[in-house]
């Protein structure tokens, strides 16, 4: 699994919507990949804050921005 794959399914993973096999692959990727772990932590935190503030799911726009931000970082580092 690549970082792009991991990021693409992250939202589904957090909502337990991507199945046990894919979840296991994603967790294996996180175990090896520091940038994706950082992204996961940021994503979860932002999601919690958004939920606490609005008591609704994180807006799609915010998801898109977070994803774009990480992909940008990966491009710079790689
Ligand atoms: Zn990664």
PDB file of the backbone (N, CA, C, O) and the ligand in Angstrom, with CONECT records:
HET     ZN  A 101       1
ATOM      1  N   UNK A   1       0.840  -1.209   0.000  1.00  0.00           N
ATOM      2  CA  UNK A   1       0.000   0.000   0.000  1.00  0.00           C
ATOM      3  C   UNK A   1       0.875   1.259   0.000  1.00  0.00           C
ATOM      4  O   UNK A   1       1.842   1.350   0.757  1.00  0.00           O
ATOM      5  N   UNK A   2       0.537   2.200  -0.831  1.00  0.00           N
ATOM      6  CA  UNK A   2       1.274   3.468  -0.858  1.00  0.00           C
ATOM      7  C   UNK A   2       0.601   4.488   0.068  1.00  0.00           C
ATOM      8  O   UNK A   2      -0.520   4.281   0.533  1.00  0.00           O
ATOM      9  N   UNK A   3       1.304   5.581   0.323  1.00  0.00           N
ATOM     10  CA  UNK A   3       0.730   6.648   1.140  1.00  0.00           C
ATOM     11  C   UNK A   3      -0.550   7.178   0.500  1.00  0.00           C
ATOM     12  O   UNK A   3      -1.528   7.460   1.193  1.00  0.00           O
ATOM     13  N   UNK A   4      -0.538   7.312  -0.820  1.00  0.00           N
ATOM     14  CA  UNK A   4      -1.728   7.811  -1.519  1.00  0.00           C
ATOM     15  C   UNK A   4      -2.918   6.878  -1.283  1.00  0.00           C
ATOM     16  O   UNK A   4      -4.041   7.330  -1.055  1.00  0.00           O
ATOM     17  N   UNK A   5      -2.650   5.557  -1.343  1.00  0.00           N
ATOM     18  CA  UNK A   5      -3.720   4.583  -1.083  1.00  0.00           C
ATOM     19  C   UNK A   5      -4.236   4.730   0.343  1.00  0.00           C
ATOM     20  O   UNK A   5      -5.442   4.727   0.591  1.00  0.00           O
ATOM     21  N   UNK A   6      -3.293   4.858   1.271  1.00  0.00           N
ATOM     22  CA  UNK A   6      -3.660   4.955   2.686  1.00  0.00           C
ATOM     23  C   UNK A   6      -4.548   6.166   2.926  1.00  0.00           C
ATOM     24  O   UNK A   6      -5.571   6.083   3.606  1.00  0.00           O
ATOM     25  N   UNK A   7      -4.140   7.288   2.357  1.00  0.00           N
ATOM     26  CA  UNK A   7      -4.897   8.519   2.556  1.00  0.00           C
ATOM     27  C   UNK A   7      -6.268   8.423   1.910  1.00  0.00           C
ATOM     28  O   UNK A   7      -7.258   8.929   2.438  1.00  0.00           O
ATOM     29  N   UNK A   8      -6.309   7.762   0.753  1.00  0.00           N
ATOM     30  CA  UNK A   8      -7.579   7.659   0.024  1.00  0.00           C
ATOM     31  C   UNK A   8      -8.632   6.906   0.834  1.00  0.00           C
ATOM     32  O   UNK A   8      -9.820   7.214   0.740  1.00  0.00           O
ATOM     33  N   UNK A   9      -8.205   5.919   1.631  1.00  0.00           N
ATOM     34  CA  UNK A   9      -9.199   5.121   2.354  1.00  0.00           C
ATOM     35  C   UNK A   9      -9.296   5.474   3.841  1.00  0.00           C
ATOM     36  O   UNK A   9     -10.040   4.848   4.595  1.00  0.00           O
ATOM     37  N   UNK A  10      -8.526   6.492   4.247  1.00  0.00           N
ATOM     38  CA  UNK A  10      -8.481   6.826   5.675  1.00  0.00           C
ATOM     39  C   UNK A  10      -9.859   7.152   6.262  1.00  0.00           C
ATOM     40  O   UNK A  10     -10.202   6.677   7.345  1.00  0.00           O
ATOM     41  N   UNK A  11     -10.632   7.948   5.561  1.00  0.00           N
ATOM     42  CA  UNK A  11     -11.937   8.349   6.082  1.00  0.00           C
ATOM     43  C   UNK A  11     -12.842   7.128   6.257  1.00  0.00           C
ATOM     44  O   UNK A  11     -13.546   6.997   7.259  1.00  0.00           O
ATOM     45  N   UNK A  12     -12.809   6.235   5.260  1.00  0.00           N
ATOM     46  CA  UNK A  12     -13.607   5.009   5.361  1.00  0.00           C
ATOM     47  C   UNK A  12     -13.133   4.159   6.537  1.00  0.00           C
ATOM     48  O   UNK A  12     -13.928   3.589   7.285  1.00  0.00           O
ATOM     49  N   UNK A  13     -11.801   4.094   6.674  1.00  0.00           N
ATOM     50  CA  UNK A  13     -11.228   3.306   7.769  1.00  0.00           C
ATOM     51  C   UNK A  13     -11.733   3.810   9.124  1.00  0.00           C
ATOM     52  O   UNK A  13     -12.136   3.015   9.973  1.00  0.00           O
ATOM     53  N   UNK A  14     -11.711   5.111   9.320  1.00  0.00           N
ATOM     54  CA  UNK A  14     -12.126   5.675  10.606  1.00  0.00           C
ATOM     55  C   UNK A  14     -13.608   5.458  10.858  1.00  0.00           C
ATOM     56  O   UNK A  14     -14.051   5.425  12.006  1.00  0.00           O
ATOM     57  N   UNK A  15     -14.375   5.310   9.783  1.00  0.00           N
ATOM     58  CA  UNK A  15     -15.803   5.050   9.955  1.00  0.00           C
ATOM     59  C   UNK A  15     -16.105   3.558   9.885  1.00  0.00           C
ATOM     60  O   UNK A  15     -17.259   3.141   9.786  1.00  0.00           O
ATOM     61  N   UNK A  16     -15.033   2.765   9.940  1.00  0.00           N
ATOM     62  CA  UNK A  16     -15.165   1.303   9.886  1.00  0.00           C
ATOM     63  C   UNK A  16     -15.937   0.865   8.656  1.00  0.00           C
ATOM     64  O   UNK A  16     -16.733  -0.072   8.702  1.00  0.00           O
ATOM     65  N   UNK A  17     -15.685   1.567   7.547  1.00  0.00           N
ATOM     66  CA  UNK A  17     -16.439   1.303   6.319  1.00  0.00           C
ATOM     67  C   UNK A  17     -15.590   0.646   5.250  1.00  0.00           C
ATOM     68  O   UNK A  17     -16.031   0.543   4.105  1.00  0.00           O
ATOM     69  N   UNK A  18     -14.392   0.199   5.578  1.00  0.00           N
ATOM     70  CA  UNK A  18     -13.542  -0.328   4.511  1.00  0.00           C
ATOM     71  C   UNK A  18     -13.177  -1.802   4.689  1.00  0.00           C
ATOM     72  O   UNK A  18     -12.301  -2.285   3.972  1.00  0.00           O
ATOM     73  N   UNK A  19     -13.802  -2.535   5.605  1.00  0.00           N
ATOM     74  CA  UNK A  19     -13.576  -3.976   5.664  1.00  0.00           C
ATOM     75  C   UNK A  19     -12.309  -4.364   6.405  1.00  0.00           C
ATOM     76  O   UNK A  19     -11.340  -3.606   6.426  1.00  0.00           O
ATOM     77  N   UNK A  20     -12.315  -5.549   7.016  1.00  0.00           N
ATOM     78  CA  UNK A  20     -11.201  -5.962   7.879  1.00  0.00           C
ATOM     79  C   UNK A  20      -9.870  -6.145   7.140  1.00  0.00           C
ATOM     80  O   UNK A  20      -8.811  -5.830   7.684  1.00  0.00           O
ATOM     81  N   UNK A  21      -9.921  -6.653   5.905  1.00  0.00           N
ATOM     82  CA  UNK A  21      -8.673  -6.895   5.178  1.00  0.00           C
ATOM     83  C   UNK A  21      -7.963  -5.594   4.865  1.00  0.00           C
ATOM     84  O   UNK A  21      -6.758  -5.451   5.069  1.00  0.00           O
ATOM     85  N   UNK A  22      -8.744  -4.649   4.362  1.00  0.00           N
ATOM     86  CA  UNK A  22      -8.189  -3.342   4.009  1.00  0.00           C
ATOM     87  C   UNK A  22      -7.724  -2.608   5.274  1.00  0.00           C
ATOM     88  O   UNK A  22      -6.689  -1.942   5.264  1.00  0.00           O
ATOM     89  N   UNK A  23      -8.483  -2.734   6.343  1.00  0.00           N
ATOM     90  CA  UNK A  23      -8.088  -2.117   7.611  1.00  0.00           C
ATOM     91  C   UNK A  23      -6.738  -2.659   8.073  1.00  0.00           C
ATOM     92  O   UNK A  23      -5.886  -1.898   8.531  1.00  0.00           O
ATOM     93  N   UNK A  24      -6.544  -3.963   7.955  1.00  0.00           N
ATOM     94  CA  UNK A  24      -5.286  -4.585   8.380  1.00  0.00           C
ATOM     95  C   UNK A  24      -4.127  -4.061   7.541  1.00  0.00           C
ATOM     96  O   UNK A  24      -3.050  -3.784   8.068  1.00  0.00           O
ATOM     97  N   UNK A  25      -4.351  -3.923   6.225  1.00  0.00           N
ATOM     98  CA  UNK A  25      -3.304  -3.400   5.347  1.00  0.00           C
ATOM     99  C   UNK A  25      -2.969  -1.961   5.705  1.00  0.00           C
ATOM    100  O   UNK A  25      -1.808  -1.552   5.708  1.00  0.00           O
ATOM    101  N   UNK A  26      -4.014  -1.209   6.004  1.00  0.00           N
ATOM    102  CA  UNK A  26      -3.811   0.193   6.355  1.00  0.00           C
ATOM    103  C   UNK A  26      -3.028   0.297   7.668  1.00  0.00           C
ATOM    104  O   UNK A  26      -2.121   1.121   7.791  1.00  0.00           O
ATOM    105  N   UNK A  27      -3.382  -0.536   8.639  1.00  0.00           N
ATOM    106  CA  UNK A  27      -2.676  -0.508   9.919  1.00  0.00           C
ATOM    107  C   UNK A  27      -1.211  -0.907   9.749  1.00  0.00           C
ATOM    108  O   UNK A  27      -0.330  -0.355  10.408  1.00  0.00           O
ATOM    109  N   UNK A  28      -0.960  -1.865   8.866  1.00  0.00           N
ATOM    110  CA  UNK A  28       0.426  -2.266   8.588  1.00  0.00           C
ATOM    111  C   UNK A  28       1.195  -1.093   7.981  1.00  0.00           C
ATOM    112  O   UNK A  28       2.363  -0.873   8.302  1.00  0.00           O
ATOM    113  N   UNK A  29       0.537  -0.352   7.111  1.00  0.00           N
ATOM    114  CA  UNK A  29       1.183   0.811   6.511  1.00  0.00           C
ATOM    115  C   UNK A  29       1.490   1.869   7.577  1.00  0.00           C
ATOM    116  O   UNK A  29       2.582   2.436   7.596  1.00  0.00           O
ATOM    117  N   UNK A  30       0.542   2.126   8.445  1.00  0.00           N
ATOM    118  CA  UNK A  30       0.760   3.115   9.515  1.00  0.00           C
ATOM    119  C   UNK A  30       1.920   2.706  10.410  1.00  0.00           C
ATOM    120  O   UNK A  30       2.676   3.554  10.883  1.00  0.00           O
ATOM    121  N   UNK A  31       2.061   1.394  10.644  1.00  0.00           N
ATOM    122  CA  UNK A  31       3.143   0.918  11.513  1.00  0.00           C
ATOM    123  C   UNK A  31       4.509   1.309  10.950  1.00  0.00           C
ATOM    124  O   UNK A  31       5.451   1.546  11.707  1.00  0.00           O
ATOM    125  N   UNK A  32       4.614   1.375   9.622  1.00  0.00           N
ATOM    126  CA  UNK A  32       5.894   1.666   8.961  1.00  0.00           C
ATOM    127  C   UNK A  32       6.060   3.109   8.549  1.00  0.00           C
ATOM    128  O   UNK A  32       7.162   3.527   8.192  1.00  0.00           O
ATOM    129  N   UNK A  33       4.992   3.879   8.590  1.00  0.00           N
ATOM    130  CA  UNK A  33       5.021   5.163   7.883  1.00  0.00           C
ATOM    131  C   UNK A  33       4.705   6.314   8.830  1.00  0.00           C
ATOM    132  O   UNK A  33       3.553   6.559   9.188  1.00  0.00           O
ATOM    133  N   UNK A  34       5.747   6.996   9.214  1.00  0.00           N
ATOM    134  CA  UNK A  34       5.620   8.123  10.140  1.00  0.00           C
ATOM    135  C   UNK A  34       4.737   9.255   9.601  1.00  0.00           C
ATOM    136  O   UNK A  34       3.867   9.732  10.329  1.00  0.00           O
ATOM    137  N   UNK A  35       4.929   9.701   8.351  1.00  0.00           N
ATOM    138  CA  UNK A  35       4.062  10.792   7.853  1.00  0.00           C
ATOM    139  C   UNK A  35       2.578  10.427   7.892  1.00  0.00           C
ATOM    140  O   UNK A  35       1.741  11.273   8.206  1.00  0.00           O
ATOM    141  N   UNK A  36       2.251   9.187   7.579  1.00  0.00           N
ATOM    142  CA  UNK A  36       0.843   8.798   7.595  1.00  0.00           C
ATOM    143  C   UNK A  36       0.312   8.706   9.021  1.00  0.00           C
ATOM    144  O   UNK A  36      -0.854   9.010   9.270  1.00  0.00           O
ATOM    145  N   UNK A  37       1.165   8.287   9.962  1.00  0.00           N
ATOM    146  CA  UNK A  37       0.730   8.291  11.366  1.00  0.00           C
ATOM    147  C   UNK A  37       0.432   9.707  11.823  1.00  0.00           C
ATOM    148  O   UNK A  37      -0.556   9.950  12.516  1.00  0.00           O
ATOM    149  N   UNK A  38       1.284  10.635  11.436  1.00  0.00           N
ATOM    150  CA  UNK A  38       1.071  12.035  11.803  1.00  0.00           C
ATOM    151  C   UNK A  38      -0.227  12.542  11.174  1.00  0.00           C
ATOM    152  O   UNK A  38      -0.997  13.269  11.803  1.00  0.00           O
ATOM    153  N   UNK A  39      -0.451  12.147   9.930  1.00  0.00           N
ATOM    154  CA  UNK A  39      -1.674  12.559   9.247  1.00  0.00           C
ATOM    155  C   UNK A  39      -2.908  11.993   9.947  1.00  0.00           C
ATOM    156  O   UNK A  39      -3.901  12.693  10.147  1.00  0.00           O
ATOM    157  N   UNK A  40      -2.828  10.721  10.313  1.00  0.00           N
ATOM    158  CA  UNK A  40      -3.943  10.074  11.012  1.00  0.00           C
ATOM    159  C   UNK A  40      -4.258  10.803  12.314  1.00  0.00           C
ATOM    160  O   UNK A  40      -5.421  11.051  12.631  1.00  0.00           O
ATOM    161  N   UNK A  41      -3.211  11.144  13.065  1.00  0.00           N
ATOM    162  CA  UNK A  41      -3.403  11.838  14.337  1.00  0.00           C
ATOM    163  C   UNK A  41      -4.060  13.201  14.116  1.00  0.00           C
ATOM    164  O   UNK A  41      -4.987  13.584  14.830  1.00  0.00           O
ATOM    165  N   UNK A  42      -3.560  13.922  13.114  1.00  0.00           N
ATOM    166  CA  UNK A  42      -4.123  15.235  12.800  1.00  0.00           C
ATOM    167  C   UNK A  42      -5.575  15.110  12.363  1.00  0.00           C
ATOM    168  O   UNK A  42      -6.438  15.892  12.761  1.00  0.00           O
ATOM    169  N   UNK A  43      -5.815  14.115  11.541  1.00  0.00           N
ATOM    170  CA  UNK A  43      -7.155  13.899  11.002  1.00  0.00           C
ATOM    171  C   UNK A  43      -8.148  13.602  12.122  1.00  0.00           C
ATOM    172  O   UNK A  43      -9.241  14.166  12.175  1.00  0.00           O
ATOM    173  N   UNK A  44      -7.737  12.697  13.020  1.00  0.00           N
ATOM    174  CA  UNK A  44      -8.625  12.324  14.118  1.00  0.00           C
ATOM    175  C   UNK A  44      -8.892  13.522  15.031  1.00  0.00           C
ATOM    176  O   UNK A  44     -10.021  13.759  15.462  1.00  0.00           O
ATOM    177  N   UNK A  45      -7.827  14.268  15.312  1.00  0.00           N
ATOM    178  CA  UNK A  45      -7.950  15.426  16.191  1.00  0.00           C
ATOM    179  C   UNK A  45      -8.912  16.456  15.582  1.00  0.00           C
ATOM    180  O   UNK A  45      -9.814  16.965  16.246  1.00  0.00           O
ATOM    181  N   UNK A  46      -8.686  16.738  14.308  1.00  0.00           N
ATOM    182  CA  UNK A  46      -9.522  17.720  13.618  1.00  0.00           C
ATOM    183  C   UNK A  46     -10.976  17.259  13.595  1.00  0.00           C
ATOM    184  O   UNK A  46     -11.901  18.054  13.760  1.00  0.00           O
ATOM    185  N   UNK A  47     -11.151  15.967  13.388  1.00  0.00           N
ATOM    186  CA  UNK A  47     -12.476  15.387  13.341  1.00  0.00           C
ATOM    187  C   UNK A  47     -13.174  15.536  14.696  1.00  0.00           C
ATOM    188  O   UNK A  47     -14.354  15.878  14.770  1.00  0.00           O
ATOM    189  N   UNK A  48     -12.409  15.268  15.770  1.00  0.00           N
ATOM    190  CA  UNK A  48     -12.966  15.415  17.115  1.00  0.00           C
ATOM    191  C   UNK A  48     -13.353  16.861  17.404  1.00  0.00           C
ATOM    192  O   UNK A  48     -14.425  17.140  17.943  1.00  0.00           O
ATOM    193  N   UNK A  49     -12.456  17.775  17.033  1.00  0.00           N
ATOM    194  CA  UNK A  49     -12.730  19.195  17.275  1.00  0.00           C
ATOM    195  C   UNK A  49     -13.960  19.642  16.503  1.00  0.00           C
ATOM    196  O   UNK A  49     -14.821  20.346  17.031  1.00  0.00           O
ATOM    197  N   UNK A  50     -14.030  19.224  15.257  1.00  0.00           N
ATOM    198  CA  UNK A  50     -15.182  19.594  14.424  1.00  0.00           C
ATOM    199  C   UNK A  50     -16.458  19.006  15.012  1.00  0.00           C
ATOM    200  O   UNK A  50     -17.498  19.664  15.045  1.00  0.00           O
ATOM    201  N   UNK A  51     -16.373  17.772  15.470  1.00  0.00           N
ATOM    202  CA  UNK A  51     -17.545  17.111  16.046  1.00  0.00           C
ATOM    203  C   UNK A  51     -17.981  17.815  17.325  1.00  0.00           C
ATOM    204  O   UNK A  51     -19.173  18.013  17.564  1.00  0.00           O
ATOM    205  N   UNK A  52     -17.012  18.186  18.136  1.00  0.00           N
ATOM    206  CA  UNK A  52     -17.321  18.855  19.389  1.00  0.00           C
ATOM    207  C   UNK A  52     -17.940  20.227  19.126  1.00  0.00           C
ATOM    208  O   UNK A  52     -18.875  20.643  19.811  1.00  0.00           O
ATOM    209  N   UNK A  53     -17.401  20.923  18.121  1.00  0.00           N
ATOM    210  CA  UNK A  53     -17.862  22.272  17.824  1.00  0.00           C
ATOM    211  C   UNK A  53     -19.245  22.268  17.182  1.00  0.00           C
ATOM    212  O   UNK A  53     -20.090  23.108  17.492  1.00  0.00           O
ATOM    213  N   UNK A  54     -19.459  21.319  16.292  1.00  0.00           N
ATOM    214  CA  UNK A  54     -20.688  21.375  15.494  1.00  0.00           C
ATOM    215  C   UNK A  54     -21.613  20.188  15.711  1.00  0.00           C
ATOM    216  O   UNK A  54     -22.768  20.194  15.285  1.00  0.00           O
ATOM    217  N   UNK A  55     -21.083  19.169  16.384  1.00  0.00           N
ATOM    218  CA  UNK A  55     -21.835  17.936  16.604  1.00  0.00           C
ATOM    219  C   UNK A  55     -22.330  17.349  15.284  1.00  0.00           C
ATOM    220  O   UNK A  55     -23.390  16.727  15.213  1.00  0.00           O
ATOM    221  N   UNK A  56     -21.533  17.566  14.252  1.00  0.00           N
ATOM    222  CA  UNK A  56     -21.808  16.906  12.975  1.00  0.00           C
ATOM    223  C   UNK A  56     -20.489  16.343  12.457  1.00  0.00           C
ATOM    224  O   UNK A  56     -19.427  16.603  13.023  1.00  0.00           O
ATOM    225  N   UNK A  57     -20.567  15.582  11.392  1.00  0.00           N
ATOM    226  CA  UNK A  57     -19.361  15.015  10.813  1.00  0.00           C
ATOM    227  C   UNK A  57     -18.481  16.102  10.207  1.00  0.00           C
ATOM    228  O   UNK A  57     -18.964  17.164   9.814  1.00  0.00           O
ATOM    229  N   UNK A  58     -17.169  15.814  10.137  1.00  0.00           N
ATOM    230  CA  UNK A  58     -16.250  16.773   9.539  1.00  0.00           C
ATOM    231  C   UNK A  58     -16.694  17.116   8.122  1.00  0.00           C
ATOM    232  O   UNK A  58     -16.989  16.228   7.322  1.00  0.00           O
ATOM    233  N   UNK A  59     -16.739  18.406   7.820  1.00  0.00           N
ATOM    234  CA  UNK A  59     -17.191  18.797   6.483  1.00  0.00           C
ATOM    235  C   UNK A  59     -16.287  18.221   5.387  1.00  0.00           C
ATOM    236  O   UNK A  59     -15.078  18.086   5.575  1.00  0.00           O
ATOM    237  N   UNK A  60     -16.874  17.893   4.269  1.00  0.00           N
ATOM    238  CA  UNK A  60     -16.119  17.335   3.153  1.00  0.00           C
ATOM    239  C   UNK A  60     -14.991  18.269   2.733  1.00  0.00           C
ATOM    240  O   UNK A  60     -13.905  17.834   2.350  1.00  0.00           O
ATOM    241  N   UNK A  61     -15.280  19.561   2.817  1.00  0.00           N
ATOM    242  CA  UNK A  61     -14.269  20.555   2.434  1.00  0.00           C
ATOM    243  C   UNK A  61     -13.018  20.420   3.312  1.00  0.00           C
ATOM    244  O   UNK A  61     -11.895  20.516   2.816  1.00  0.00           O
ATOM    245  N   UNK A  62     -13.214  20.201   4.601  1.00  0.00           N
ATOM    246  CA  UNK A  62     -12.082  20.055   5.516  1.00  0.00           C
ATOM    247  C   UNK A  62     -11.289  18.784   5.202  1.00  0.00           C
ATOM    248  O   UNK A  62     -10.059  18.789   5.239  1.00  0.00           O
ATOM    249  N   UNK A  63     -11.989  17.714   4.898  1.00  0.00           N
ATOM    250  CA  UNK A  63     -11.334  16.468   4.505  1.00  0.00           C
ATOM    251  C   UNK A  63     -10.461  16.696   3.283  1.00  0.00           C
ATOM    252  O   UNK A  63      -9.317  16.246   3.229  1.00  0.00           O
ATOM    253  N   UNK A  64     -11.016  17.402   2.302  1.00  0.00           N
ATOM    254  CA  UNK A  64     -10.260  17.657   1.078  1.00  0.00           C
ATOM    255  C   UNK A  64      -9.014  18.478   1.374  1.00  0.00           C
ATOM    256  O   UNK A  64      -7.941  18.210   0.835  1.00  0.00           O
ATOM    257  N   UNK A  65      -9.163  19.483   2.239  1.00  0.00           N
ATOM    258  CA  UNK A  65      -8.008  20.336   2.549  1.00  0.00           C
ATOM    259  C   UNK A  65      -6.919  19.560   3.282  1.00  0.00           C
ATOM    260  O   UNK A  65      -5.736  19.706   2.972  1.00  0.00           O
ATOM    261  N   UNK A  66      -7.312  18.737   4.252  1.00  0.00           N
ATOM    262  CA  UNK A  66      -6.333  17.936   4.995  1.00  0.00           C
ATOM    263  C   UNK A  66      -5.586  16.995   4.063  1.00  0.00           C
ATOM    264  O   UNK A  66      -4.367  16.847   4.153  1.00  0.00           O
ATOM    265  N   UNK A  67      -6.332  16.364   3.168  1.00  0.00           N
ATOM    266  CA  UNK A  67      -5.748  15.417   2.235  1.00  0.00           C
ATOM    267  C   UNK A  67      -4.763  16.124   1.305  1.00  0.00           C
ATOM    268  O   UNK A  67      -3.667  15.624   1.050  1.00  0.00           O
ATOM    269  N   UNK A  68      -5.158  17.268   0.814  1.00  0.00           N
ATOM    270  CA  UNK A  68      -4.289  18.046  -0.071  1.00  0.00           C
ATOM    271  C   UNK A  68      -3.022  18.459   0.661  1.00  0.00           C
ATOM    272  O   UNK A  68      -1.934  18.459   0.085  1.00  0.00           O
ATOM    273  N   UNK A  69      -3.170  18.812   1.930  1.00  0.00           N
ATOM    274  CA  UNK A  69      -2.020  19.236   2.729  1.00  0.00           C
ATOM    275  C   UNK A  69      -1.012  18.101   2.879  1.00  0.00           C
ATOM    276  O   UNK A  69       0.189  18.312   2.713  1.00  0.00           O
ATOM    277  N   UNK A  70      -1.486  16.918   3.187  1.00  0.00           N
ATOM    278  CA  UNK A  70      -0.555  15.805   3.370  1.00  0.00           C
ATOM    279  C   UNK A  70       0.108  15.429   2.049  1.00  0.00           C
ATOM    280  O   UNK A  70       1.312  15.175   2.010  1.00  0.00           O
ATOM    281  N   UNK A  71      -0.654  15.393   0.991  1.00  0.00           N
ATOM    282  CA  UNK A  71      -0.080  15.028  -0.308  1.00  0.00           C
ATOM    283  C   UNK A  71       1.004  16.022  -0.699  1.00  0.00           C
ATOM    284  O   UNK A  71       2.029  15.654  -1.272  1.00  0.00           O
ATOM    285  N   UNK A  72       0.760  17.276  -0.381  1.00  0.00           N
ATOM    286  CA  UNK A  72       1.748  18.327  -0.621  1.00  0.00           C
ATOM    287  C   UNK A  72       3.033  18.060   0.173  1.00  0.00           C
ATOM    288  O   UNK A  72       4.136  18.180  -0.360  1.00  0.00           O
ATOM    289  N   UNK A  73       2.879  17.699   1.446  1.00  0.00           N
ATOM    290  CA  UNK A  73       4.046  17.387   2.282  1.00  0.00           C
ATOM    291  C   UNK A  73       4.806  16.191   1.745  1.00  0.00           C
ATOM    292  O   UNK A  73       6.037  16.185   1.731  1.00  0.00           O
ATOM    293  N   UNK A  74       4.080  15.182   1.304  1.00  0.00           N
ATOM    294  CA  UNK A  74       4.725  13.983   0.773  1.00  0.00           C
ATOM    295  C   UNK A  74       5.527  14.330  -0.471  1.00  0.00           C
ATOM    296  O   UNK A  74       6.632  13.823  -0.667  1.00  0.00           O
ATOM    297  N   UNK A  75       4.977  15.187  -1.303  1.00  0.00           N
ATOM    298  CA  UNK A  75       5.696  15.607  -2.510  1.00  0.00           C
ATOM    299  C   UNK A  75       6.991  16.335  -2.150  1.00  0.00           C
ATOM    300  O   UNK A  75       8.035  16.114  -2.765  1.00  0.00           O
ATOM    301  N   UNK A  76       6.904  17.201  -1.149  1.00  0.00           N
ATOM    302  CA  UNK A  76       8.100  17.945  -0.741  1.00  0.00           C
ATOM    303  C   UNK A  76       9.171  17.032  -0.167  1.00  0.00           C
ATOM    304  O   UNK A  76      10.352  17.171  -0.485  1.00  0.00           O
ATOM    305  N   UNK A  77       8.749  16.087   0.691  1.00  0.00           N
ATOM    306  CA  UNK A  77       9.724  15.212   1.362  1.00  0.00           C
ATOM    307  C   UNK A  77      10.297  14.173   0.409  1.00  0.00           C
ATOM    308  O   UNK A  77      11.472  13.814   0.495  1.00  0.00           O
ATOM    309  N   UNK A  78       9.450  13.693  -0.502  1.00  0.00           N
ATOM    310  CA  UNK A  78       9.899  12.614  -1.385  1.00  0.00           C
ATOM    311  C   UNK A  78      10.683  13.197  -2.516  1.00  0.00           C
ATOM    312  O   UNK A  78      11.157  12.461  -3.382  1.00  0.00           O
TER     313      UNK A  78
HETATM  314 ZN    ZN A 101       2.405   6.476   4.310  1.00  0.00          ZN
END
